[in-house]
Amino acid sequence: MTHSPQKAFGERPLPRCMGWSTEVLSGPDGEDWRVPTSELEMRQKRFITALDGKSAWVNDPVDMYWLVGNRQTGGVHFSAEGVVTQYVRNSLERARFESGENDAPHSIVSHPRMSLLSESISDSPALQLGRMPASDAAFLQSKIGQGGDCTQLLWTLREVKSDWEIERMKESGEIQRDMFEAIDEIGCEGVTELDLAAAADEVSRSAGFGSFVRMRKWPMDCDRVVVASGRAGGVPTFFDSAVGGTGVHPLAALGAGFNRVKAGDPVLVDIVHVHRGYVADMTRMFSVGSLGNEWTERLENMSDIAIAVRESLGRGEDCSTAWDIGSKMAVEMGRGEHLMGMGPDQARFLGHSIGLELDETPVVAAGFDRPLPVGGTMAIEPKVIHEEGAIGVEDCWVRTEAGMVCLSSGENFPLLTEW
């Protein structure tokens, strides 16, 4: 890959550090948490190949991070000749450091005034029209042209994770297990859902959670610790999932609430952790004392469905086929009317791809008539919802040539824990 050593039109001279140092931009104990430049170069080459001689402008924060290792304000231009240039409004110096400094596989320059941008970019690049508000897209098109949409192209590329990305997701799963263990330690009758969530939050933040759970679907917000005890598990939510919990008020109508745990009630805990940008998603059940036979039978049924869906994906069958297998099993078990919700609020999926975002593609649902690719990562989460509560299981998996490999706790953390 090559990039031009010349300054872009309108580039301003770079001032020296204004009282701050890149030395403070580090992980725990000075660990380097930047994306390796070899990763960035590989991803940029994949994108250039997929563009097939076309140009593109990328300005979505998640996709920018994937391509150039930072999310500073501005955009990244991929020219038809394969030259990659990041235009930065602020902070230019931070962007250079986070992209690998002199080893960065792309140029990093100051963003000119919008009236001058077309003099630097004159090839009408494809935009991320699936990411931008219409007004922003129209304004950008008026400056640099209308070259089509590259949104889906990037999403498809990101479906296949590198070995480096898989390692980050494994690390995320390890931290997630510590979060569940923190909940296990304080669980008791009378504890609030919020207290349980706070225990998990403390572990997550100490391990480096950056307070963002990125989602692709607009206008979804996500709480990373959903705790739904007893009848709270049956409350429908705006969120596109089986269980959302009550949340704390109507604008935050997702996650843990003020409900107190009661003996004998199922307590569903669905935790999302994000480590260095990468998602892990896992659900486990808790209870004060034993659950009734009906609840344990429901949990066993969901575990059986999860195994069947996983095996289908591991064989390379289409995601829609895995959905058919799992949903038909639920009907045969007498769970069809409660699978992933209660009518008319049922979600219509049994698994969703994960990565830098919680809701990536493909999805285990009707219409996804293609397999999870080798290197694809999926959260498989069958659940059943009743008025008196919810129960289910969820783990994250990566498809390899040999089948599905667990990225979360799997059998290392029980499906049901009694307090």
C-alpha positions in Angstrom: 0.0 0.0 0.0 1.2 3.5 -0.8 0.3 6.9 0.3 1.2 10.3 -0.9 3.9 12.2 1.0 2.6 15.5 -0.1 0.4 17.7 2.0 -3.3 17.7 1.2 -4.7 21.0 -0.1 -5.6 23.3 2.8 -3.5 21.4 5.4 -2.5 23.6 8.2 1.0 23.3 9.9 0.9 21.0 12.9 1.5 22.8 16.1 3.6 21.1 18.7 1.9 19.6 21.8 -0.1 22.1 23.6 0.6 21.1 27.1 -0.3 17.4 26.9 1.6 14.2 26.1 0.8 11.0 24.3 2.5 9.1 27.1 -0.9 9.1 29.0 -2.6 7.3 26.2 -2.1 3.8 27.4 -3.8 0.7 28.8 -3.3 -0.6 32.4 0.3 -0.4 33.7 1.4 1.3 30.5 0.2 -1.5 28.2 -0.1 -0.4 24.5 -3.8 -0.8 23.6 -3.5 0.6 20.1 -4.6 -1.5 17.2 -1.4 -3.0 15.6 -0.5 -1.3 12.4 -0.3 -4.7 10.7 -4.0 -5.1 11.4 -4.8 -1.7 10.0 -2.8 -2.4 6.8 -4.6 -5.7 6.3 -8.0 -4.2 6.8 -7.3 -1.3 4.5 -6.1 -3.7 1.8 -9.2 -5.7 2.1 -11.4 -2.6 1.7 -9.4 -1.4 -1.3 -9.8 -4.8 -3.0 -13.5 -4.8 -2.3 -13.9 -1.3 -3.7 -12.6 -2.7 -7.0 -11.2 0.5 -8.4 -13.8 2.8 -6.8 -13.2 5.5 -4.1 -14.8 5.9 -0.7 -15.2 8.3 2.2 -15.6 6.7 5.6 -16.6 8.9 8.6 -18.5 6.6 10.9 -16.6 6.3 14.2 -16.8 2.5 14.4 -15.7 1.9 10.8 -13.0 4.5 11.2 -11.6 2.8 14.2 -11.6 -0.5 12.3 -9.8 1.0 9.4 -7.4 3.5 10.9 -7.2 2.7 14.6 -8.8 6.0 15.9 -12.1 7.8 15.8 -11.0 11.4 15.7 -13.4 13.9 14.0 -13.2 14.0 10.2 -13.1 11.2 7.6 -10.9 8.8 5.7 -10.6 8.9 1.9 -9.8 5.8 -0.1 -8.9 6.9 -3.6 -9.5 4.9 -6.7 -5.7 4.4 -6.9 -5.6 2.9 -3.4 -4.2 5.9 -1.6 -5.6 6.2 2.0 -5.7 9.6 3.7 -7.3 10.5 7.0 -8.5 14.1 7.3 -8.7 15.1 10.9 -10.4 18.1 12.5 -9.3 17.3 16.0 -7.1 15.9 17.3 -4.5 15.6 14.6 -1.7 14.6 16.9 -3.8 12.1 18.8 -4.9 10.5 15.5 -1.3 10.2 14.4 -0.3 8.5 17.7 -3.3 6.1 17.8 -2.7 5.1 14.1 0.9 4.0 14.8 2.8 7.2 14.3 5.5 6.8 11.6 4.4 3.1 11.1 0.8 4.1 10.2 -0.2 2.6 6.8 -2.0 5.8 5.7 -1.4 9.6 5.6 -2.9 11.7 8.4 -3.5 15.3 7.6 -5.5 18.3 8.7 -9.1 18.6 7.4 -9.5 21.6 5.2 -12.5 23.9 5.2 -15.5 22.1 3.6 -15.4 24.6 0.7 -11.9 23.4 -0.1 -12.4 19.7 0.5 -13.5 19.0 -3.1 -10.1 20.3 -4.3 -8.4 17.5 -2.3 -11.1 14.9 -3.1 -12.4 15.1 -6.6 -13.3 11.5 -7.4 -16.9 11.5 -6.1 -16.3 8.8 -3.4 -19.0 6.3 -2.1 -20.3 7.4 1.2 -21.7 5.6 4.2 -25.3 6.5 3.4 -26.5 3.8 5.7 -24.9 5.5 8.7 -25.4 9.2 8.2 -28.4 11.5 8.8 -29.9 12.5 5.5 -29.0 16.2 6.0 -25.4 15.3 6.6 -25.3 13.1 3.6 -26.8 15.7 1.3 -24.3 18.3 2.5 -21.3 16.0 2.0 -22.6 15.0 -1.5 -22.8 18.7 -2.4 -19.1 19.0 -1.6 -17.5 15.8 -2.9 -20.0 14.3 -5.2 -22.4 11.3 -5.3 -20.5 8.1 -5.6 -23.0 5.6 -4.2 -23.1 3.8 -0.8 -20.3 1.7 0.7 -22.1 0.9 4.0 -22.9 -2.7 3.4 -19.5 -3.3 1.8 -17.8 -2.4 5.1 -20.3 -4.4 7.2 -19.7 -7.5 5.1 -15.9 -7.2 5.4 -16.2 -6.8 9.2 -18.1 -10.1 9.5 -14.9 -12.1 9.3 -12.7 -11.4 12.3 -8.9 -11.7 12.4 -7.0 -13.7 14.9 -6.2 -10.5 16.7 -9.9 -9.6 17.0 -10.8 -13.0 18.2 -8.2 -12.7 21.0 -9.7 -9.4 22.1 -13.2 -11.0 22.2 -11.8 -13.9 24.3 -10.4 -11.4 26.8 -13.7 -9.6 26.8 -15.4 -13.0 27.7 -12.9 -13.5 30.6 -13.7 -10.1 32.1 -17.4 -10.9 31.6 -17.1 -14.0 33.7 -15.6 -11.9 36.5 -18.7 -9.7 36.3 -21.0 -12.7 36.8 -18.9 -13.9 39.7 -19.3 -10.5 41.3 -23.1 -10.8 41.0 -22.9 -14.3 42.5 -21.1 -13.0 45.5 -23.7 -10.5 46.5 -26.9 -12.3 45.5 -29.5 -12.8 48.2 -33.2 -12.3 48.9 -34.1 -8.6 48.9 -31.2 -7.3 46.9 -32.3 -5.0 44.1 -31.6 -5.5 40.4 -29.6 -2.3 40.4 -27.4 -3.5 43.2 -26.6 -6.6 41.2 -25.9 -4.5 38.1 -23.7 -2.2 40.1 -21.5 -5.1 41.3 -20.9 -6.1 37.7 -20.4 -2.5 36.5 -17.6 -2.1 39.0 -15.7 -5.0 37.6 -16.2 -3.9 34.1 -15.1 -0.4 34.5 -12.0 -1.4 36.5 -11.1 -3.7 33.6 -11.3 -0.9 31.1 -14.9 -0.7 29.8 -15.2 2.6 28.0 -18.9 3.2 28.7 -20.1 2.6 25.1 -22.0 -0.3 23.7 -22.1 0.4 20.0 -25.2 -0.6 18.0 -25.9 -0.5 14.3 -29.7 -0.3 14.3 -31.1 3.2 14.8 -32.2 4.4 17.3 -31.2 1.6 19.6 -29.6 2.2 23.0 -28.1 -0.6 25.1 -27.6 -1.1 28.8 -24.7 -3.5 29.3 -26.2 -5.3 32.4 -29.8 -6.4 32.1 -31.1 -7.9 35.3 -34.7 -9.1 35.2 -36.0 -10.8 38.4 -39.3 -12.6 38.6 -42.2 -10.8 36.8 -39.8 -8.1 35.5 -38.7 -10.7 33.0 -42.1 -10.6 31.3 -42.2 -6.9 30.7 -41.9 -6.0 27.0 -39.3 -3.4 25.9 -38.5 -1.1 23.0 -35.2 -3.1 22.6 -35.0 -5.6 19.8 -34.5 -8.6 22.0 -36.4 -11.1 24.1 -35.7 -9.6 27.5 -35.2 -6.0 28.4 -36.1 -5.7 32.0 -37.9 -2.7 33.4 -35.1 -0.1 33.4 -35.3 2.8 35.8 -37.6 5.3 34.0 -39.4 5.5 30.6 -36.4 7.0 28.7 -34.2 4.3 30.2 -36.6 1.5 29.7 -34.0 -1.2 29.5 -31.9 -3.0 32.0 -32.0 -3.4 35.8 -34.7 -1.7 37.9 -35.7 -1.2 41.5 -37.2 -4.6 41.8 -36.0 -6.8 44.7 -35.2 -10.4 44.3 -37.6 -12.9 45.8 -37.0 -16.5 46.8 -38.0 -19.0 44.1 -38.1 -16.4 41.3 -35.9 -16.8 38.2 -33.3 -14.0 37.9 -32.1 -13.5 34.4 -28.8 -11.7 34.0 -27.7 -10.7 30.5 -24.3 -9.0 30.5 -22.6 -7.2 27.6 -18.9 -6.3 28.1 -16.8 -4.4 25.7 -13.0 -4.8 25.8 -10.9 -2.5 23.6 -14.0 -2.1 21.4 -15.0 -5.7 21.1 -18.2 -7.1 22.5 -18.9 -10.2 24.6 -22.5 -11.1 25.4 -23.6 -13.8 27.9 -26.8 -14.7 29.8 -27.1 -16.9 33.0 -29.8 -17.6 35.5 -29.8 -17.2 39.3 -32.3 -17.8 42.0 -32.6 -17.6 45.8 -33.2 -21.2 46.6 -34.3 -23.7 44.0 -36.5 -23.0 41.0 -39.6 -25.1 40.3 -39.4 -28.1 38.0 -41.2 -26.1 35.2 -38.5 -23.4 35.2 -35.6 -25.9 35.2 -37.3 -27.8 32.3 -37.6 -24.6 30.3 -33.9 -23.9 30.9 -33.0 -27.4 29.7 -35.1 -26.9 26.6 -33.3 -23.6 25.8 -30.0 -25.2 26.3 -30.9 -27.9 23.9 -32.0 -25.4 21.3 -28.8 -23.4 21.7 -26.8 -26.6 21.1 -28.8 -27.4 17.9 -28.4 -23.8 16.6 -24.7 -23.9 17.3 -24.2 -27.3 15.6 -26.2 -26.1 12.5 -24.0 -23.0 12.2 -20.8 -25.1 12.7 -21.8 -27.3 9.8 -22.0 -24.3 7.6 -25.7 -24.3 7.1 -27.5 -21.0 6.4 -28.5 -18.8 9.4 -32.1 -19.1 8.3 -31.8 -22.9 8.5 -30.5 -22.6 12.1 -33.5 -20.4 12.9 -35.9 -23.0 11.4 -34.2 -25.8 13.4 -34.4 -23.9 16.7 -37.9 -22.4 16.3 -39.3 -25.8 15.3 -37.8 -27.4 18.3 -39.4 -24.8 20.5 -42.8 -25.6 18.9 -42.3 -29.3 19.5 -41.4 -28.6 23.1 -44.6 -26.5 23.6 -42.5 -23.3 23.9 -43.3 -21.7 20.5 -45.7 -19.1 21.9 -43.1 -17.9 24.4 -39.9 -18.2 22.4 -38.0 -14.8 22.6 -41.1 -13.0 24.0 -44.8 -13.3 24.3 -47.2 -12.2 21.4 -47.4 -9.7 20.0 -43.9 -8.7 21.3 -41.9 -11.7 20.2 -38.4 -11.1 18.8 -37.8 -13.2 15.7 -34.2 -14.3 16.0 -32.1 -16.8 18.1 -28.7 -15.3 17.6 -26.9 -12.2 16.4 -23.4 -11.5 15.2 -21.1 -9.4 17.4 -17.8 -7.6 17.1 -17.3 -3.9 17.4 -21.1 -3.6 17.5 -23.7 -5.7 19.4 -26.0 -6.2 16.4 -23.8 -7.2 13.5 -24.7 -9.5 10.6 -25.6 -12.2 9.8 -28.5 -13.1 12.2 -30.0 -16.4 13.1 -33.4 -15.5 11.6 -35.6 -16.0 8.7 -34.3 -14.4 5.5 -30.6 -14.7 6.3 -30.0 -17.4 3.7 -26.3 -17.5 4.1 -24.0 -19.2 6.6 -22.0 -17.6 9.4 -18.6 -17.3 7.7 -15.5 -18.9 9.0 -14.2 -16.2 11.3 -17.7 -15.0 12.1 -18.7 -14.4 15.7 -22.2 -15.1 17.0 -24.1 -14.7 20.3 -26.7 -17.5 20.5 -29.4 -16.8 22.9 -32.7 -18.8 23.1 -35.0 -17.6 25.8 -38.6 -18.2 26.8 -40.7 -15.4 28.3 -43.7 -15.8 30.6 -45.8 -13.4 32.7 -44.0 -14.6 35.8 -40.5 -14.4 34.5 -37.9 -15.2 31.8 -35.3 -17.9 31.5 -32.7 -18.7 28.9 -29.0 -19.0 28.0 -26.5 -17.1 25.9 -22.9 -17.6 24.9 -20.6 -16.2 22.2 -19.0 -18.4 19.5 -16.6 -18.1 16.6 -16.9 -20.4 13.6 -13.6 -22.1 12.7 -12.9 -24.7 10.0 -13.4 -27.3 12.7 -16.7 -25.9 14.0 -17.8 -23.5 16.7 -15.5 -22.4 19.5 -16.8 -20.7 22.6 -15.6 -17.1 23.3 -17.4 -16.6 26.6 -17.7 -18.9 29.6 -19.7 -21.8 28.1 -19.6 -24.8 30.4 -17.2 -23.0 32.8 -20.0 -21.1 34.3 -23.3 -22.9 35.3 -26.5 -22.2 33.5 -28.2 -21.8 36.9 -26.7 -20.6 40.2 -28.5 -20.8 43.5 -27.9 -18.3 46.2 
